[in-house]
Amino acid sequence: MSRIIVKQLPKHITEDKLRQIFGAQGTITDLQLKYTPDGKFRQFCFVGYSSEAEAQSAIQHFNNTCIQTSRVRVESCAALGSEEKPQSWSKYAKDSKKNLEKLKAKEEEEAAAREAKDAKKKNKEKKLDKVEQILGRHKDDPEFQEFLQAHDKSRTLWGNDLGVASNQEEEQQDGEDEDEEEPPAGRDDSGVDADAGEDDQEEEEEDGDTSKLAEKPISDLEYMKSLMAAPTSSSKGATKSKTKSDKSNLELFTIKIHNVPYNTKRQEVLKFFKPLKPYSVRLPSKVHGFCYVGFKTEKDMAKGMLKNKSFIKGKQVFFSDFTEKNKVTKANKSGQPVTNAGEATGNAKWKHQQDSLSKEDDISESGRIFFRNLAYTTTEEELRKLFEQFGPVVEVNLPVDKLTRKIKGFGTVTYMMPEHALKAFNSLDGTDFHGRLLHLLPGKDIEKNPQEELDENDASLSFKEKKALKLKKSAQKPIGWNTLFLGGNAVAEILAKQFKTSKERILDTSDGGSGAAVRLALGETQIVIEMKRFLEEEGVRLNAFDEPAKKRSNTVILAKNLPAATETSELTPIFSRFGPIGRIVLPPSGVTALIEFCDPLEARQAFKKLAYSKFKNAPLYLEWAPEQVFTKTLSGEPVIPKTELKEEEKPEKPEVKKVEEKEEEEQKPLAEDADDEPEPNTTLFLRNLNFKTVQETVEQHFRHLGTIHTVEIAKRRDPENPRNFNSLGYGFIQFKKNSVAEHALKNLQLTHIDGNPVELKRSDRVLKTQDNEGAQRRLASQKKQTGTKILVRNIPFQAQYREVRDIFKAFGELRSLRIPKKATTGEEAHRGFGFVDYMSKAEAKRAFDALSASTHLYGRRLVLEWSANDDNQDVEELRKRTAAKFGDSQAAASAKRSRKSFFDVEGSVQPNQDDDDEEEER
């Protein structure tokens, strides 16, 4: 754990002071001081270091030491959700014992109150049910109804005489009131009606009518009738309150006005909005400085918002949209559920968030994880190493800020298998990484460009478009191209520039001399020699291109097929638009360049966009350069390759051990055929192998028979641990010699290996060699000079003897040049290889070094090896091989001929007559 907790800190300590104190023990990636919701410091903090060693060093150094006047306690943090975390005791901690007890007591009180409320409600319901049952029993009893009317407190003394007439008048007045009342003016919960004064005037008029009624000269009966009309007025008031409540349910578009003067009145606010007519205005009585104005339509509210930052009584006011909050307030008052504001208004941000969530895929389908809360010192290699513990990773994207050149603290990782991504998500979410808690989320789908979704098999595309699309998709595959390759046109242009002439003069052979193919081959050789010298001066390790590239660089791009005389100023604007370039190495010929980016993500973007794109008049051929191609990094630190590092780190052993090792090597010499290719039909299938059997055990078991080419045991990934492989119980073994395989097949059938009887069968499978040391040994033997003779392979069939001689004659005096011809009569064509013998070893070495780099004749690269035998031995060996092959074919033909038979009319099969004659002669 690289994250620590520091307790009992002083109350007035600052973050800068803590960084200064704890930064002495390592690089701090995170520092958090904890506060209460009220802003009170809780006197502890979390400190994250870049490594676990730095965190442990800080614990040992600072634990039980004093900061100012407080003795601090420094401990390692527990993992998120770990059971080993100690019980919290602070009253501010949610999981403290005291808070948990309070929460439990509160829940118990709520449960008891809920039960009491339910019991009370049940008792009330029982009582109501009992009353309803009693009333239901006497519902149709007229005497009981008369009894209820007699005991009605609201009944007037002469209600029996006037009951029918009053009921008819109430019905008429109710109908008239419903027809006359309209909802043009009203009031809602958030405001006072703009025309509330009219309602007050109506109430005053009604009071005046009742006061004047006693002064009218009417009879007592009419006066009593007018008094009986009072309930109708109360019903009218009820209908008015009902209409007002209906008006209050209207959804208004409300503006909140801030900074309102103290003594502002409603009429002044209405005057402020003229010619607009607000539907409601509310000025709080107890709180001053703001008010609410409601409009019926959104259009009116938009016009009202134009008066924002205007002045009321010389004081500038500010507007804000209060519509959504007003709806929430109304819903809370009425007890209705709160509607989603984003859904009601179609908020753009809300819709965008919903769309992004809909595009979010399950990790088990996409295999893509989004991670965040990274330390700014984290590198892509560290993240790749972390995530590769759970399975093979396809890509790690770590965005970099273009201004600060630091990572943004988040990124994405894509797994080859989605189940590995799911396992990584469950294991790493919330864990400690470089002193910070890693937060993982499901990754979203990458929105692909429509051009990238095109299929190369689409019938609507032309052949040229299909080919370009196929090349574009296969651009990032690790193809082993010749690094120093030069096209014929580029060679001619460079030679013409060097000799200050035209390409026509260089390729013209009418004046005599060597042919055009020879001139281009020798010119290419000279240019390659100059290029190699320039690259070595610029700190490029050329051996990296000759070795088989197991791992490619993620920042260095090799750009090839550039037009001749390309300059750095032409390449810089093309590649620099993807990010800052560390360096560009471009030889004088300007045909091949090495571009190194500062960040791997920007290098990948440049490679993806520029591969096979048009540059001048030719497509750009891009390839990832081998790892550790430069001898120094961008910061100037020397780069030591792993092979050289192993040689340097070997400890010096005593001389006695060296002598013992030499004796052991002498006792165990390498087999003569160790470097030879295996013969055909030398692979055997091994069935019923023990699941614990390894390759070394199989090799030791069959080693006494002869030289083994390779052993392969079939395996598959362990689903529980993808980094491990489980044996499938079978495998293959391939010997160098066919005779050894035959002997094993006959004599070692059902031999026991690790307690299991293994069955051997012949197999047609060709195994890939796993003998890396043998391959390196063969490569070294090909480059190690054995004499003055060179074996030249891959000679073009159209090349003539004179052209090959002119190429090799340029490096020294030749003793002989022999190019074997085909055995077909009547043809002068050669077999595509030859032997060149020089007079001295120095001349032979000079020619080998110059021509083995990259020399092409008629478009085919000449492959050079040191010849191990003399001419006579070569010829004798070729004759023996031809004779053996011819003899085997003759014997096979005679065997086939002896097995021939014919069909007799009588239905019997008899041997051939020639075979009968031979048997009689015997």
QUISULSUL-V904872 format. One record per residue. N is the residue number from 0. PHI is phi in whole degrees, -180 to 180 (999 if undefined). Layout:
n={N & N}
phi={PHI & PHI}
This chain:
n={0 & 1 & 2 & 3 & 4 & 5 & 6 & 7 & 8 & 9 & 10 & 11 & 12 & 13 & 14 & 15 & 16 & 17 & 18 & 19 & 20 & 21 & 22 & 23 & 24 & 25 & 26 & 27 & 28 & 29 & 30 & 31 & 32 & 33 & 34 & 35 & 36 & 37 & 38 & 39 & 40 & 41 & 42 & 43 & 44 & 45 & 46 & 47 & 48 & 49 & 50 & 51 & 52 & 53 & 54 & 55 & 56 & 57 & 58 & 59 & 60 & 61 & 62 & 63 & 64 & 65 & 66 & 67 & 68 & 69 & 70 & 71 & 72 & 73 & 74 & 75 & 76 & 77 & 78 & 79 & 80 & 81 & 82 & 83 & 84 & 85 & 86 & 87 & 88 & 89 & 90 & 91 & 92 & 93 & 94 & 95 & 96 & 97 & 98 & 99 & 100 & 101 & 102 & 103 & 104 & 105 & 106 & 107 & 108 & 109 & 110 & 111 & 112 & 113 & 114 & 115 & 116 & 117 & 118 & 119 & 120 & 121 & 122 & 123 & 124 & 125 & 126 & 127 & 128 & 129 & 130 & 131 & 132 & 133 & 134 & 135 & 136 & 137 & 138 & 139 & 140 & 141 & 142 & 143 & 144 & 145 & 146 & 147 & 148 & 149 & 150 & 151 & 152 & 153 & 154 & 155 & 156 & 157 & 158 & 159 & 160 & 161 & 162 & 163 & 164 & 165 & 166 & 167 & 168 & 169 & 170 & 171 & 172 & 173 & 174 & 175 & 176 & 177 & 178 & 179 & 180 & 181 & 182 & 183 & 184 & 185 & 186 & 187 & 188 & 189 & 190 & 191 & 192 & 193 & 194 & 195 & 196 & 197 & 198 & 199 & 200 & 201 & 202 & 203 & 204 & 205 & 206 & 207 & 208 & 209 & 210 & 211 & 212 & 213 & 214 & 215 & 216 & 217 & 218 & 219 & 220 & 221 & 222 & 223 & 224 & 225 & 226 & 227 & 228 & 229 & 230 & 231 & 232 & 233 & 234 & 235 & 236 & 237 & 238 & 239 & 240 & 241 & 242 & 243 & 244 & 245 & 246 & 247 & 248 & 249 & 250 & 251 & 252 & 253 & 254 & 255 & 256 & 257 & 258 & 259 & 260 & 261 & 262 & 263 & 264 & 265 & 266 & 267 & 268 & 269 & 270 & 271 & 272 & 273 & 274 & 275 & 276 & 277 & 278 & 279 & 280 & 281 & 282 & 283 & 284 & 285 & 286 & 287 & 288 & 289 & 290 & 291 & 292 & 293 & 294 & 295 & 296 & 297 & 298 & 299 & 300 & 301 & 302 & 303 & 304 & 305 & 306 & 307 & 308 & 309 & 310 & 311 & 312 & 313 & 314 & 315 & 316 & 317 & 318 & 319 & 320 & 321 & 322 & 323 & 324 & 325 & 326 & 327 & 328 & 329 & 330 & 331 & 332 & 333 & 334 & 335 & 336 & 337 & 338 & 339 & 340 & 341 & 342 & 343 & 344 & 345 & 346 & 347 & 348 & 349 & 350 & 351 & 352 & 353 & 354 & 355 & 356 & 357 & 358 & 359 & 360 & 361 & 362 & 363 & 364 & 365 & 366 & 367 & 368 & 369 & 370 & 371 & 372 & 373 & 374 & 375 & 376 & 377 & 378 & 379 & 380 & 381 & 382 & 383 & 384 & 385 & 386 & 387 & 388 & 389 & 390 & 391 & 392 & 393 & 394 & 395 & 396 & 397 & 398 & 399 & 400 & 401 & 402 & 403 & 404 & 405 & 406 & 407 & 408 & 409 & 410 & 411 & 412 & 413 & 414 & 415 & 416 & 417 & 418 & 419 & 420 & 421 & 422 & 423 & 424 & 425 & 426 & 427 & 428 & 429 & 430 & 431 & 432 & 433 & 434 & 435 & 436 & 437 & 438 & 439 & 440 & 441 & 442 & 443 & 444 & 445 & 446 & 447 & 448 & 449 & 450 & 451 & 452 & 453 & 454 & 455 & 456 & 457 & 458 & 459 & 460 & 461 & 462 & 463 & 464 & 465 & 466 & 467 & 468 & 469 & 470 & 471 & 472 & 473 & 474 & 475 & 476 & 477 & 478 & 479 & 480 & 481 & 482 & 483 & 484 & 485 & 486 & 487 & 488 & 489 & 490 & 491 & 492 & 493 & 494 & 495 & 496 & 497 & 498 & 499 & 500 & 501 & 502 & 503 & 504 & 505 & 506 & 507 & 508 & 509 & 510 & 511 & 512 & 513 & 514 & 515 & 516 & 517 & 518 & 519 & 520 & 521 & 522 & 523 & 524 & 525 & 526 & 527 & 528 & 529 & 530 & 531 & 532 & 533 & 534 & 535 & 536 & 537 & 538 & 539 & 540 & 541 & 542 & 543 & 544 & 545 & 546 & 547 & 548 & 549 & 550 & 551 & 552 & 553 & 554 & 555 & 556 & 557 & 558 & 559 & 560 & 561 & 562 & 563 & 564 & 565 & 566 & 567 & 568 & 569 & 570 & 571 & 572 & 573 & 574 & 575 & 576 & 577 & 578 & 579 & 580 & 581 & 582 & 583 & 584 & 585 & 586 & 587 & 588 & 589 & 590 & 591 & 592 & 593 & 594 & 595 & 596 & 597 & 598 & 599 & 600 & 601 & 602 & 603 & 604 & 605 & 606 & 607 & 608 & 609 & 610 & 611 & 612 & 613 & 614 & 615 & 616 & 617 & 618 & 619 & 620 & 621 & 622 & 623 & 624 & 625 & 626 & 627 & 628 & 629 & 630 & 631 & 632 & 633 & 634 & 635 & 636 & 637 & 638 & 639 & 640 & 641 & 642 & 643 & 644 & 645 & 646 & 647 & 648 & 649 & 650 & 651 & 652 & 653 & 654 & 655 & 656 & 657 & 658 & 659 & 660 & 661 & 662 & 663 & 664 & 665 & 666 & 667 & 668 & 669 & 670 & 671 & 672 & 673 & 674 & 675 & 676 & 677 & 678 & 679 & 680 & 681 & 682 & 683 & 684 & 685 & 686 & 687 & 688 & 689 & 690 & 691 & 692 & 693 & 694 & 695 & 696 & 697 & 698 & 699 & 700 & 701 & 702 & 703 & 704 & 705 & 706 & 707 & 708 & 709 & 710 & 711 & 712 & 713 & 714 & 715 & 716 & 717 & 718 & 719 & 720 & 721 & 722 & 723 & 724 & 725 & 726 & 727 & 728 & 729 & 730 & 731 & 732 & 733 & 734 & 735 & 736 & 737 & 738 & 739 & 740 & 741 & 742 & 743 & 744 & 745 & 746 & 747 & 748 & 749 & 750 & 751 & 752 & 753 & 754 & 755 & 756 & 757 & 758 & 759 & 760 & 761 & 762 & 763 & 764 & 765 & 766 & 767 & 768 & 769 & 770 & 771 & 772 & 773 & 774 & 775 & 776 & 777 & 778 & 779 & 780 & 781 & 782 & 783 & 784 & 785 & 786 & 787 & 788 & 789 & 790 & 791 & 792 & 793 & 794 & 795 & 796 & 797 & 798 & 799 & 800 & 801 & 802 & 803 & 804 & 805 & 806 & 807 & 808 & 809 & 810 & 811 & 812 & 813 & 814 & 815 & 816 & 817 & 818 & 819 & 820 & 821 & 822 & 823 & 824 & 825 & 826 & 827 & 828 & 829 & 830 & 831 & 832 & 833 & 834 & 835 & 836 & 837 & 838 & 839 & 840 & 841 & 842 & 843 & 844 & 845 & 846 & 847 & 848 & 849 & 850 & 851 & 852 & 853 & 854 & 855 & 856 & 857 & 858 & 859 & 860 & 861 & 862 & 863 & 864 & 865 & 866 & 867 & 868 & 869 & 870 & 871 & 872 & 873 & 874 & 875 & 876 & 877 & 878 & 879 & 880 & 881 & 882 & 883 & 884 & 885 & 886 & 887 & 888 & 889 & 890 & 891 & 892 & 893 & 894 & 895 & 896 & 897 & 898 & 899 & 900 & 901 & 902 & 903 & 904 & 905 & 906 & 907 & 908 & 909 & 910 & 911 & 912 & 913 & 914 & 915 & 916 & 917 & 918 & 919 & 920 & 921}
phi={999 & -98 & -126 & -123 & -120 & -115 & -110 & 61 & -78 & -62 & -68 & -108 & -74 & -111 & -66 & -62 & -65 & -66 & -62 & -67 & -74 & -81 & -70 & -71 & -99 & 159 & -83 & -87 & -101 & -158 & -146 & -129 & -92 & -99 & -125 & -80 & -59 & -85 & 92 & -90 & -72 & -88 & 66 & -152 & -151 & -112 & -127 & -110 & -110 & -74 & -143 & -70 & -64 & -65 & -65 & -65 & -63 & -67 & -64 & -66 & -81 & -101 & -64 & 63 & -105 & -105 & -115 & 58 & -111 & -112 & -87 & -94 & -115 & -117 & -134 & -80 & -72 & -83 & -66 & -63 & 77 & -78 & -77 & -79 & -66 & -68 & -67 & -74 & -118 & -70 & -71 & -86 & -81 & -69 & -98 & -71 & -64 & -64 & -68 & -66 & -66 & -62 & -63 & -66 & -65 & -64 & -64 & -65 & -61 & -63 & -65 & -66 & -64 & -65 & -66 & -64 & -65 & -65 & -65 & -64 & -65 & -66 & -63 & -64 & -64 & -64 & -63 & -63 & -63 & -65 & -64 & -64 & -64 & -66 & -66 & -66 & -65 & -105 & -65 & -93 & -84 & -67 & -67 & -68 & -65 & -65 & -64 & -67 & -67 & -67 & -97 & -78 & -70 & -82 & -76 & -81 & -65 & -109 & -65 & -67 & -77 & -107 & -63 & -69 & -66 & -65 & -63 & -67 & -66 & -63 & -65 & -64 & -67 & -62 & -65 & -66 & -64 & -66 & -74 & -78 & -76 & -131 & -100 & -75 & -125 & -167 & -150 & -117 & -67 & -99 & -158 & -100 & -60 & -67 & -111 & -67 & -64 & -65 & -63 & -64 & -64 & -64 & -65 & -64 & -64 & -65 & -63 & -64 & -65 & -68 & -71 & -79 & -66 & -70 & -84 & -75 & -82 & -125 & -78 & -67 & -65 & -66 & -64 & -66 & -63 & -65 & -68 & -67 & -77 & -60 & -57 & -65 & -66 & -65 & -65 & -65 & -63 & -65 & -65 & -64 & -64 & -65 & -66 & -66 & -66 & -65 & -65 & -68 & -81 & -67 & -89 & -101 & -97 & -104 & -114 & -99 & -102 & -100 & 63 & -77 & -57 & -64 & -99 & -70 & -108 & -63 & -64 & -70 & -68 & -62 & -66 & -63 & -92 & -57 & -83 & -70 & -117 & -63 & -78 & -149 & -134 & -127 & -112 & -58 & -82 & -87 & -115 & -117 & 105 & -155 & -153 & -122 & -127 & -109 & -124 & -74 & -120 & -69 & -64 & -65 & -65 & -63 & -66 & -67 & -67 & -66 & -85 & -60 & 66 & -86 & -122 & -121 & 57 & 78 & -119 & -75 & -114 & -129 & -106 & -148 & -77 & -114 & -65 & -67 & -65 & -65 & -66 & -63 & -62 & -61 & -64 & -66 & -68 & -85 & 79 & -89 & -67 & -78 & -78 & -72 & -66 & -67 & -72 & -71 & -103 & 69 & -59 & -67 & -67 & -64 & -64 & -63 & -66 & -64 & -65 & -66 & -69 & -69 & -82 & -74 & -97 & -73 & -62 & -67 & -104 & -91 & 70 & -118 & -125 & -100 & -122 & -150 & 66 & -88 & -73 & -74 & -95 & -70 & -112 & -67 & -65 & -65 & -67 & -62 & -65 & -67 & -80 & -73 & -66 & -107 & 154 & -65 & -104 & -82 & -155 & -126 & -107 & -129 & -61 & -120 & -71 & -72 & -90 & -86 & 61 & -113 & -68 & -84 & 92 & -146 & 177 & -135 & -133 & -120 & -94 & -70 & -116 & -61 & -66 & -69 & -65 & -65 & -67 & -65 & -63 & -70 & -89 & -102 & -65 & 85 & -86 & -87 & -144 & 56 & 84 & -124 & -85 & -74 & -114 & -112 & -137 & -62 & -77 & -98 & -66 & -81 & -77 & -80 & -71 & -56 & -69 & -74 & -83 & -67 & -100 & -70 & -96 & -66 & -70 & -76 & -87 & -79 & -63 & -66 & -67 & -63 & -66 & -63 & -67 & -66 & -65 & -64 & -70 & -93 & -67 & -87 & -72 & -74 & -87 & -85 & -87 & -73 & -66 & -98 & -68 & -129 & -71 & -62 & -64 & -66 & -62 & -63 & -66 & -67 & -64 & -64 & -71 & -68 & -92 & 56 & -141 & -102 & -66 & -65 & -67 & -71 & -90 & -82 & -113 & -70 & -84 & 97 & 90 & -73 & -76 & -65 & -64 & -69 & -62 & -66 & -66 & -69 & -64 & -62 & -61 & -64 & -66 & -65 & -62 & -65 & -65 & -63 & -64 & -68 & -64 & -66 & -67 & -84 & 87 & -95 & -91 & -69 & -63 & -64 & -81 & -80 & -75 & -66 & -77 & -74 & -131 & -100 & -72 & -107 & -129 & -105 & -111 & -100 & -100 & -125 & 63 & -76 & -61 & -60 & 65 & -70 & -109 & -64 & -65 & -85 & -84 & -59 & -64 & -73 & -87 & -73 & -72 & -97 & 155 & -65 & -100 & -72 & -163 & -127 & -107 & -129 & -62 & -59 & -66 & 66 & -108 & -132 & -138 & -113 & -117 & -112 & -92 & -81 & -126 & -64 & -63 & -68 & -65 & -66 & -63 & -65 & -63 & -66 & -79 & -99 & -63 & 62 & -83 & -82 & -125 & 59 & -118 & -143 & -76 & -85 & -98 & -111 & -149 & -73 & -70 & -62 & -68 & 57 & -80 & -101 & -80 & -136 & -80 & -65 & -85 & 95 & -79 & -70 & -104 & -106 & -61 & -63 & -65 & -69 & -64 & -64 & -67 & -73 & -83 & -66 & -70 & -75 & -96 & -62 & -65 & -64 & -66 & -63 & -64 & -63 & -64 & -63 & -64 & -65 & -66 & -68 & -70 & -115 & -73 & -70 & -66 & -65 & -97 & -64 & -97 & -83 & -78 & -69 & -75 & -69 & 59 & -118 & -100 & -119 & -95 & -107 & -110 & 68 & -76 & -67 & -66 & -95 & -70 & -114 & -63 & -62 & -65 & -66 & -63 & -65 & -71 & -105 & -66 & -70 & -77 & 167 & -72 & -100 & -78 & -163 & -127 & -135 & -108 & -67 & -140 & -142 & -69 & -76 & -62 & -79 & -133 & -62 & -80 & -103 & -122 & -110 & -72 & -99 & 89 & -149 & -167 & -139 & -136 & -125 & -96 & -78 & -109 & -68 & -64 & -66 & -65 & -63 & -63 & -65 & -67 & -87 & -100 & -114 & -68 & 61 & -70 & -94 & -127 & 56 & 87 & -108 & -73 & -100 & -94 & -108 & -140 & -75 & -134 & -90 & -73 & -103 & -88 & -79 & -67 & -110 & -86 & -67 & -65 & -65 & -65 & -66 & -66 & -65 & -64 & -69 & -67 & -69 & -91 & -83 & -71 & -112 & 174 & -107 & -102 & -122 & -92 & -111 & -109 & 62 & -76 & -60 & -69 & -86 & -72 & -98 & -58 & -64 & -68 & -64 & -65 & -64 & -67 & -80 & -69 & -70 & -111 & 159 & -81 & -92 & -85 & -162 & -139 & -127 & -121 & -63 & -102 & -70 & -79 & -68 & -74 & 87 & -118 & -101 & -70 & -93 & -97 & 93 & -147 & -164 & -126 & -118 & -121 & -98 & -76 & -133 & -69 & -65 & -66 & -64 & -67 & -63 & -67 & -64 & -65 & -78 & -89 & -80 & -70 & -167 & -123 & -116 & -122 & 56 & 83 & -111 & -80 & -79 & -106 & -112 & -140 & -77 & -78 & -92 & -124 & -83 & -63 & -62 & -65 & -62 & -65 & -63 & -65 & -64 & -65 & -64 & -64 & -65 & -65 & -64 & -65 & -67 & -65 & -64 & -68 & -66 & -65 & -65 & -67 & -67 & -64 & -63 & -68 & -72 & -90 & -71 & -144 & -129 & -97 & -87 & -64 & -75 & 93 & -102 & -105 & -120 & -65 & -67 & -66 & -62 & -66 & -66 & -62 & -65 & -67 & -65 & -63 & -69}
